[in-house]
């Protein structure tokens, strides 16, 4: 009785009665029923997946190989195929992104005709056609071979061309970055720090690209790296602004034009910028034909923070026109470094017909120093130092001739920059700068051009003759440079100074090299009319070559410039010298070059110099006057006499007379 009461009290305290037990049992049964229902659903799903797997297996068992037509092996996807599929997805996403950006600027959607890598594509694929050199294509005017002007031979791309341009740019960017980061065996190191391309390995690594090399073209490909004193943002801006690019590389780029901007980029910078361009590249000599290109330039910031700018030819858009130069993916990779510095890795990859290059210049061209990566990087290094010098504000006044005024320095450097650009426009084989080449000058080895100068405050009005000649001299380039830039030896070759003493009045250092400077010289001549003549001179040297460029300037105008005044109104007619190595040392040419190389090597085995002398002279102050043959003969005589004086002065360096 006691036990039963106690137990009953315990059960009541716990709240367990007969009716609640029944409710608990009912609830447990509902949950079990729900679980059974879920199990049935899962089983049904499993059956469906099993059936789908069986269908896939059956389809795979009946699959055939697309190459041989036989049964395909069933197994896991190869690593290469996985990599290709991943790359295809990533490239497709980038193409879609760039197409969307470009559509904002061209007014119409730019659809993607992208063909996945490793899969045979329709006619508009990344494997571009290079044949079919027939009649002229609609929309292009002029002959691209010989005297044709590329700036008039191509038009802006049509809407149907733009999808392929986007695809080509994206693929070129991919190739450039891989080539910039690759090592052996793709690149072979040389003694002069420049890497040369292993062509066989290249076509194994990039089997598609822009197609096979056209017959008759020779491959030039090189890579060079350097650390420059400029931040990555300013470098990108220089490369993407055609005016700045042409100015910084005025010795290489004789003319350039942006035909159309497909995208200006995103987020206020050049990331994703895409533009169609034409450009002409030169060597400072009338004996080396210029190289004309029609290409797309694409800029991209990568996930690691680095920037890349790539060019690639658009020959496929004009397949019926013959070009002597084709530009495979070329450009540079820019990596940010501390303190405003950047590391630049530059790649130049071209296919060219250089049969018309003068024999004297072939070793230089084949070595890669004429148009290759080393010349671009060396020029960029020197120009970055020059810009840093122009922005310097704390210049120590250790020498009375040093210009310490920031305003005066900037004005004088700006004037010298214009002088250098004007000189480069008349020294090479380009005819893009309003010069008219005269058919007969009475001298086969002097190229003479003429122009009429009118309404240009930077040039004196009248008829201007530009004469240029190139020759080989068995003296090292550094010795030639030091001789020509030194004011103490100027009277030995400068006919116009009449043998007078030359004194440096002011100078601005332009970099680490002692020879890189802008100077203002005074000629103390016995001729009273020339006693107050001033000469503005810029001398510069780098690993690819040297320049000594000068121009007579008015003393009143120079006082304005030195006070920080506008230098654009100072009239200039520059003359000077371009000094290049002859290519006989640190070559890179093929076996066909050996005979030429041997003929341009001094008896001591050291390399000689390729020297170009160029004058711009006002022969008549009336622009409408007729050019006299006597003026041409006078300029010819002047330039030949200067050449003979230089050879005679440097003859002691080789222990005998000049050749």
C-alpha positions in Angstrom: 0.0 0.0 0.0 2.8 2.4 0.9 4.8 1.4 -2.1 1.9 1.8 -4.4 1.1 5.3 -3.1 4.7 6.4 -3.3 4.9 5.2 -6.9 1.7 6.9 -7.8 2.8 10.1 -6.3 6.1 9.9 -8.3 4.3 9.4 -11.5 1.9 12.2 -10.9 4.8 14.5 -10.0 6.5 13.6 -13.3 3.2 14.4 -15.1 3.0 10.9 -16.7 -0.5 9.7 -16.9 -2.0 7.0 -19.1 -3.4 9.5 -21.7 0.0 11.3 -22.1 1.7 8.0 -22.7 -0.7 7.3 -25.6 0.1 10.8 -27.0 3.8 10.1 -26.9 3.4 6.8 -28.7 1.3 8.5 -31.4 3.9 11.3 -32.0 6.8 8.7 -32.3 4.8 6.9 -34.9 4.3 10.1 -37.0 8.1 10.8 -37.0 8.9 7.2 -38.1 6.4 7.6 -40.9 8.0 10.9 -42.0 11.5 9.3 -42.0 10.2 6.4 -44.2 8.8 8.9 -46.6 12.1 10.7 -46.8 13.9 7.4 -47.4 11.6 6.7 -50.3 12.4 10.1 -51.8 16.2 9.5 -51.4 15.9 6.1 -52.9 14.0 7.5 -55.9 16.7 10.1 -56.4 19.4 7.5 -56.2 17.6 5.4 -58.8 17.5 8.4 -61.1 21.2 9.2 -60.6 22.0 5.5 -61.2 20.0 5.5 -64.4 21.7 8.8 -65.6 25.1 7.3 -64.9 24.2 4.3 -66.9 23.2 6.5 -69.8 26.5 8.3 -69.6 28.5 5.1 -69.5 26.6 3.8 -72.6 27.3 7.0 -74.4 31.0 6.9 -73.5 31.2 3.3 -74.7 29.9 4.3 -78.1 32.1 7.4 -78.4 34.6 7.6 -81.2 38.0 9.4 -81.5 37.6 12.6 -83.5 41.1 12.1 -85.0 41.2 8.5 -86.0 37.5 7.5 -85.9 38.2 4.5 -83.6 36.7 3.9 -80.2 37.6 6.4 -77.6 39.3 5.2 -74.4 37.2 5.6 -71.2 39.1 7.0 -68.3 39.9 10.1 -66.4 40.4 13.4 -68.2 44.1 14.1 -68.9 45.8 16.9 -67.1 46.4 18.8 -70.3 42.7 18.6 -71.2 41.7 19.8 -67.8 44.1 22.7 -68.1 42.8 23.6 -71.5 39.2 23.6 -70.3 40.0 25.7 -67.3 41.9 28.2 -69.5 39.0 28.3 -72.0 36.5 29.2 -69.2 38.8 31.9 -67.9 39.5 33.3 -71.3 35.9 33.3 -72.2 35.1 35.2 -69.0 37.8 37.8 -69.8 36.5 38.1 -73.4 33.0 38.7 -72.2 34.2 41.3 -69.8 36.2 43.2 -72.3 33.4 42.9 -74.9 31.0 44.4 -72.4 33.4 47.3 -71.8 34.0 47.8 -75.5 30.3 47.8 -76.3 29.9 51.0 -74.2 32.3 52.8 -76.6 31.5 51.4 -80.0 27.7 51.7 -79.6 26.9 48.1 -80.5 27.2 44.8 -78.6 30.5 43.1 -79.3 29.6 39.5 -79.5 32.1 36.7 -78.8 33.1 34.3 -81.5 35.6 32.7 -79.2 36.8 29.3 -80.2 38.1 27.2 -77.2 41.8 26.3 -77.3 42.5 22.9 -78.6 39.3 22.7 -80.6 39.1 23.3 -84.4 37.2 26.6 -84.8 35.4 28.3 -87.6 37.2 30.8 -89.9 37.2 33.6 -87.3 39.3 31.8 -84.7 42.5 32.6 -82.9 44.4 30.8 -85.7 44.4 33.7 -88.1 44.8 33.3 -91.8 47.9 34.9 -93.3 47.7 33.9 -97.0 45.5 35.1 -99.9 47.6 38.0 -101.1 45.3 39.0 -104.0 43.3 42.1 -104.8 43.0 45.0 -102.5 40.5 44.6 -99.7 37.6 47.0 -99.5 38.2 49.7 -96.9 42.0 49.8 -97.3 43.8 52.1 -99.7 47.4 51.9 -100.8 50.2 49.4 -101.3 51.6 48.1 -98.1 54.9 47.0 -99.7 57.6 49.5 -100.6 56.5 53.1 -100.6 53.0 52.5 -99.2 51.9 54.7 -96.3 50.3 52.5 -93.6 48.6 55.4 -92.0 46.6 55.8 -95.2 46.4 52.1 -96.0 44.2 51.0 -93.2 40.9 52.2 -91.9 39.2 52.0 -88.5 38.0 48.4 -87.9 34.4 47.5 -88.8 31.9 46.3 -86.3 32.3 42.8 -87.6 36.0 42.9 -87.0 35.8 44.0 -83.3 34.9 40.6 -81.8 38.0 39.1 -83.3 40.1 42.0 -82.2 39.0 41.5 -78.6 39.7 37.7 -78.8 43.1 38.3 -80.3 44.0 40.9 -77.7 43.1 38.5 -74.8 45.0 35.6 -76.3 48.0 37.9 -76.9 48.0 39.1 -73.3 48.0 35.4 -72.1 51.0 34.6 -74.4 52.9 37.7 -73.4 52.7 37.0 -69.6 53.7 33.4 -70.1 56.7 34.4 -72.2 57.7 37.1 -69.7 57.8 34.5 -66.9 59.2 31.6 -68.8 62.9 30.5 -68.7 64.9 27.8 -70.4 64.3 26.2 -73.0 62.0 28.9 -74.4 64.6 31.6 -73.9 68.4 31.4 -74.4 70.6 33.8 -72.5 73.3 35.8 -74.4 76.4 37.5 -73.3 74.9 41.0 -73.4 72.2 40.1 -70.9 69.5 39.9 -73.6 67.5 36.7 -73.9 66.8 35.4 -77.4 63.9 33.2 -78.3 64.2 29.5 -79.1 61.9 29.5 -82.1 61.2 25.7 -82.2 60.3 25.7 -78.5 58.0 28.7 -79.1 55.9 26.9 -81.7 55.7 23.9 -79.4 54.6 26.0 -76.5 52.2 28.2 -78.5 51.1 26.0 -81.4 48.2 28.3 -82.5 49.1 31.9 -81.8 48.4 34.1 -84.9 49.3 31.3 -87.3 52.5 30.1 -89.0 55.3 32.4 -90.1 54.7 33.7 -93.6 57.3 32.6 -96.2 60.1 35.1 -96.7 59.9 36.6 -93.2 62.7 36.2 -90.6 62.0 36.0 -86.9 63.4 38.5 -84.5 62.5 37.9 -80.8 64.2 39.1 -77.7 63.6 39.8 -74.0 65.2 42.3 -71.6 64.5 43.3 -68.0 65.5 46.4 -66.0 64.5 48.4 -62.9 63.5 51.9 -63.8 63.0 55.0 -61.7 59.3 55.5 -62.4 56.2 54.2 -60.8 54.0 51.6 -62.5 51.0 54.0 -63.0 53.1 56.6 -64.9 54.7 53.9 -67.0 51.3 52.5 -68.0 50.1 56.0 -68.9 53.1 56.6 -71.2 52.5 53.4 -73.0 48.7 53.9 -73.5 48.9 57.6 -74.5 50.1 57.7 -78.1 51.6 61.2 -77.8 53.6 60.4 -74.7 54.7 57.1 -76.2 55.9 58.7 -79.4 57.8 61.4 -77.4 59.5 59.1 -74.9 60.6 56.7 -77.7 61.1 59.3 -80.4 64.3 57.6 -81.6 62.4 54.4 -82.3 58.8 55.5 -83.0 58.9 57.8 -86.1 55.1 58.1 -86.2 52.1 56.6 -84.5 48.3 57.1 -84.6 45.4 55.7 -82.6 42.7 54.7 -85.1 40.0 53.8 -82.6 39.6 53.3 -78.9 37.5 50.2 -78.2 37.7 50.6 -74.4 39.2 53.3 -72.2 39.4 50.9 -69.2 37.6 50.7 -65.9 37.7 52.3 -62.5 39.4 55.5 -63.8 42.6 53.7 -65.0 43.8 51.8 -68.1 42.8 48.4 -66.8 41.0 46.8 -69.7 41.9 49.6 -72.2 41.9 48.4 -75.8 42.9 50.5 -78.8 43.6 49.9 -82.5 46.8 51.7 -83.7 49.3 52.1 -86.5 53.0 52.9 -85.9 56.2 53.1 -87.8 59.5 52.1 -86.2 62.9 53.3 -87.3 66.7 53.1 -86.8 68.5 56.4 -86.9 70.0 55.9 -90.4 68.6 56.3 -93.9 70.1 52.9 -94.8 67.6 50.9 -92.7 64.0 50.8 -93.9 61.3 51.6 -91.4 58.9 49.0 -90.1 55.2 49.7 -90.3 52.6 47.9 -88.1 48.8 47.8 -87.8 48.0 46.4 -84.4 45.8 46.3 -81.3 47.2 47.4 -77.9 45.6 46.0 -74.8 46.4 46.9 -71.1 45.5 44.8 -68.1 46.1 44.7 -64.4 46.6 41.2 -63.1 45.5 39.7 -59.8 49.0 40.0 -58.3 49.0 43.7 -58.9 51.3 43.7 -61.9 50.4 45.5 -65.2 51.0 44.3 -68.8 50.6 46.1 -72.1 50.6 44.0 -75.2 50.6 44.7 -79.0 49.7 42.2 -81.7 49.4 42.7 -85.4 46.0 42.8 -87.1 47.2 41.5 -90.4 44.2 39.1 -90.6 41.9 42.2 -91.0 43.7 43.0 -94.3 44.9 39.6 -95.7 45.0 40.9 -99.3 47.7 43.5 -98.5 51.3 42.5 -98.2 53.2 43.7 -95.1 57.0 43.5 -94.6 56.6 43.3 -90.8 54.3 41.2 -88.6 54.2 41.8 -84.8 53.5 38.8 -82.7 52.5 39.4 -79.0 55.0 42.0 -77.9 55.1 44.5 -75.0 56.0 44.6 -71.4 55.2 43.3 -67.9 55.4 46.0 -65.2 55.9 45.1 -61.5 55.7 47.7 -58.7 58.7 48.1 -56.5 59.3 50.3 -53.4 60.2 54.0 -53.5 58.6 54.7 -56.9 60.6 52.2 -58.9 59.3 49.5 -61.3 60.7 46.3 -62.8 60.0 46.1 -66.5 60.3 42.9 -68.5 60.1 43.7 -72.3 59.4 41.3 -75.1 59.8 42.2 -78.8 58.7 39.4 -81.2 58.5 40.2 -84.9 58.6 38.5 -88.3 60.2 40.8 -90.9 61.4 41.0 -94.5 64.7 42.8 -94.0 66.2 42.1 -97.4 66.4 45.8 -98.2 68.5 46.6 -95.1 72.0 47.8 -96.2 74.7 45.2 -95.7 76.5 47.4 -93.3 73.6 47.4 -90.9 72.5 43.7 -91.2 74.7 42.5 -88.3 73.2 45.2 -86.0 69.6 44.4 -87.1 70.1 40.6 -86.7 71.7 41.0 -83.3 68.4 42.4 -81.9 70.0 45.8 -80.9 68.3 47.7 -83.8 64.6 46.9 -83.1 64.8 44.5 -80.2 63.8 44.5 -76.5 67.2 45.8 -75.3 66.8 49.1 -77.3 63.3 49.7 -75.9 64.4 49.0 -72.3 67.6 51.0 -72.6 65.7 54.0 -74.0 63.1 53.7 -71.3 65.7 53.6 -68.5 67.4 56.7 -69.9 64.2 58.6 -70.4 63.0 57.8 -66.8 66.3 59.2 -65.5 65.8 62.3 -67.7 62.3 62.9 -66.3 63.5 62.5 -62.8 66.2 65.1 -63.4 63.7 67.6 -64.8 61.6 67.2 -61.6 64.5 67.6 -59.2 64.3 70.7 -57.0 67.3 70.5 -54.7 70.2 70.9 -57.1 73.5 71.7 -55.3 75.2 74.8 -56.8 78.7 73.2 -56.8 79.5 74.5 -60.3 78.7 78.0 -61.6 77.5 76.4 -64.9 74.9 74.2 -63.3 71.3 75.5 -63.8 69.7 75.3 -60.4 66.4 77.1 -61.1 63.6 74.5 -61.4 61.7 76.7 -63.9 64.8 77.2 -66.0 65.7 73.5 -65.9 62.2 72.5 -67.1 62.2 75.0 -69.9 65.6 74.1 -71.2 64.9 70.4 -71.0 61.6 70.9 -72.8 63.4 72.8 -75.6 66.1 70.1 -75.9 63.4 67.4 -76.0 61.8 69.2 -79.0 65.2 69.5 -80.6 65.8 65.7 -80.3 62.4 64.8 -81.7 63.0 67.1 -84.7 66.4 65.6 -85.3 65.0 62.0 -85.2 62.3 63.0 -87.7 64.9 63.7 -90.3 67.7 61.2 -89.7 65.9 57.9 -90.4 64.3 56.4 -93.5 60.8 57.6 -92.6 59.1 60.0 -94.9 56.3 60.8 -92.5 57.3 64.2 -91.4 56.5 66.4 -94.4 59.9 65.9 -95.9 60.3 65.4 -99.7 63.1 63.1 -100.7 65.0 64.4 -103.7 65.4 61.9 -106.5 68.9 63.0 -107.5 71.4 64.7 -105.2 74.6 64.1 -107.0 75.7 61.7 -104.3 74.6 58.2 -103.9 75.6 57.9 -100.2 73.9 61.1 -98.9 70.1 61.2 -98.6 68.7 64.7 -99.0 65.2 65.8 -98.2 63.5 69.2 -98.3 60.6 70.9 -96.6 58.9 74.3 -96.6 58.7 75.8 -93.1 55.7 78.2 -92.7 53.7 79.4 -89.7 55.7 77.3 -87.3 57.1 79.3 -84.3 59.5 76.4 -83.5 61.3 76.6 -86.9 62.7 79.5 -88.9 60.5 80.2 -92.0 61.9 79.2 -95.4 63.2 76.2 -97.3 65.0 73.7 -95.1 67.3 70.9 -96.4 67.9 67.8 -94.4 70.9 65.7 -95.4 72.0 62.5 -93.8 74.6 59.9 -94.4 75.8 56.7 -92.6 79.2 55.1 -92.5 81.3 52.6 -90.6 84.3 53.6 -88.6 86.7 51.2 -86.8 86.5 53.0 -83.5 84.4 51.9 -80.4 81.1 53.7 -80.0 82.0 55.1 -76.6 85.2 56.7 -78.0 83.2 58.3 -80.9 80.6 59.6 -78.5 83.1 61.1 -76.1 84.9 62.8 -79.0 81.8 64.3 -80.5 80.2 65.6 -77.3 83.4 67.2 -75.9 83.4 70.9 -76.5 87.2 70.9 -76.4 87.4 68.8 -79.5 84.5 70.4 -81.4 86.7 72.7 -83.5 88.2 69.5 -85.0 85.0 68.6 -86.9 82.6 71.5 -86.7 83.0 73.6 -89.8 80.5 76.2 -88.8 82.4 77.1 -85.7 85.3 78.3 -87.9 87.9 76.8 -85.7 86.9 79.0 -82.7 87.1 77.8 -79.1 83.9 76.5 -77.6 83.0 77.1 -74.0 80.2 75.5 -71.9 78.0 78.2 -70.4 75.5 76.0 -68.6 74.5 72.3 -68.3 71.9 70.0 -66.8 72.9 66.4 -65.9 70.3 63.9 -67.1 71.2 60.7 -65.3 73.9 58.4 -64.0 76.0 58.5 -67.2 78.3 61.5 -67.3 77.6 61.9 -71.0 73.9 62.3 -70.5 73.4 66.0 -70.3 72.0 69.1 -71.9 74.5 71.9 -72.4 74.5 75.5 -73.6 77.7 76.3 -75.5 79.2 79.6 -76.7 81.4 79.8 -79.8 84.2 82.3 -79.5 85.0 82.9 -83.1 87.2 85.5 -84.8 84.2 86.2 -86.9 82.3 89.1 -85.2 79.0 88.0 -86.6 79.3 84.7 -84.7 80.9 85.9 -81.5 77.6 85.7 -79.7 76.4 82.5 -81.2 75.0 79.9 -78.7 74.6 76.2 -79.3 72.1 74.1 -77.5 73.4 70.5 -77.3 72.0 67.3 -75.8 74.2 64.2 -75.6 72.8 60.9 -74.4 74.0 57.3 -74.3 72.7 53.9 -73.3 73.4 50.2 -74.0 71.8 50.4 -77.4 73.4 53.6 -78.8 74.3 57.2 -78.4 73.2 60.6 -79.7 74.9 64.0 -79.9 72.4 66.6 -81.2 72.8 70.3 -81.3 71.2 73.5 -82.8 72.3 77.2 -83.0 70.0 79.3 -80.8 69.3 83.0 -80.4 70.9 84.5 -77.2 67.9 86.6 -76.4 65.5 83.6 -76.8 67.8 81.5 -74.5 67.7 84.1 -71.8 63.9 83.8 -71.8 64.2 80.0 -71.6 66.7 80.1 -68.7 64.3 82.3 -66.8 61.6 79.7 -67.1 59.9 81.2 -70.2 58.0 79.3 -72.9 60.5 77.4 -75.1 58.0 76.6 -77.8 58.7 79.9 -79.6 62.5 79.3 -79.9 63.3 78.5 -83.6 65.5 75.4 -84.0 67.1 73.5 -86.8 68.9 70.5 -85.2 71.9 68.7 -86.6 74.0 65.9 -85.0 75.1 62.3 -84.8 73.6 58.9 -84.1 76.2 56.4 -82.9 75.4 52.7 -82.9 77.4 49.5 -82.3 78.1 47.6 -85.5 76.7 44.3 -84.2 79.9 42.4 -84.5 80.1 41.7 -80.8 77.4 40.1 -78.7 75.6 39.1 -81.9 72.6 36.9 -82.1 72.6 36.8 -85.9 72.4 33.6 -87.8 75.2 31.9 -89.8 74.5 34.0 -92.9 75.8 37.1 -91.0 79.3 35.8 -90.4 80.8 37.2 -93.5 79.3 40.7 -92.9 80.3 40.6 -89.2 83.9 39.8 -90.1 84.2 42.6 -92.5 83.1 45.1 -89.8 85.5 44.1 -87.1 88.7 46.0 -86.4 92.1 44.4 -86.6 92.2 44.2 -82.9 89.0 42.2 -82.8 87.0 45.0 -81.1 83.7 46.3 -82.6 83.5 49.4 -84.6 80.7 52.1 -84.9 78.0 52.9 -87.3 77.9 56.7 -87.4 75.1 58.7 -89.0 75.7 62.4 -89.6 72.6 64.6 -90.3 72.2 68.3 -90.9 69.1 70.5 -91.1 70.0 73.8 -92.8 67.9 76.8 -93.8 68.9 77.5 -97.5 66.4 80.2 -98.2 64.3 82.4 -95.8 61.5 82.7 -98.3 59.2 79.6 -98.2 57.9 80.1 -101.7 61.4 80.4 -103.3 62.6 77.7 -105.7 65.3 75.3 -104.4 68.6 75.8 -106.3 70.9 72.9 -107.2 73.7 75.0 -105.7 72.1 74.8 -102.3 71.9 71.0 -102.5 75.6 70.9 -103.6 76.6 73.1 -100.7 74.9 70.8 -98.2 76.4 67.7 -99.8 79.8 69.3 -99.6 79.3 70.3 -95.9 78.3 66.9 -94.8 81.1 65.1 -96.7 83.7 67.5 -95.3 82.4 66.9 -91.8 82.7 63.1 -92.3 86.3 63.4 -93.5 87.2 65.6 -90.5 85.8 63.0 -88.1 87.6 60.1 -89.7 90.9 62.1 -89.7 90.5 63.1 -86.1 89.8 59.5 -84.9 92.4 57.9 -87.2 94.9 57.9 -84.4 92.6 55.5 -82.4 93.2 52.8 -85.0 96.8 53.5 -85.7 96.4 54.7 -89.2 94.1 56.4 -91.7 90.4 55.9 -91.7 89.0 53.5 -94.3 
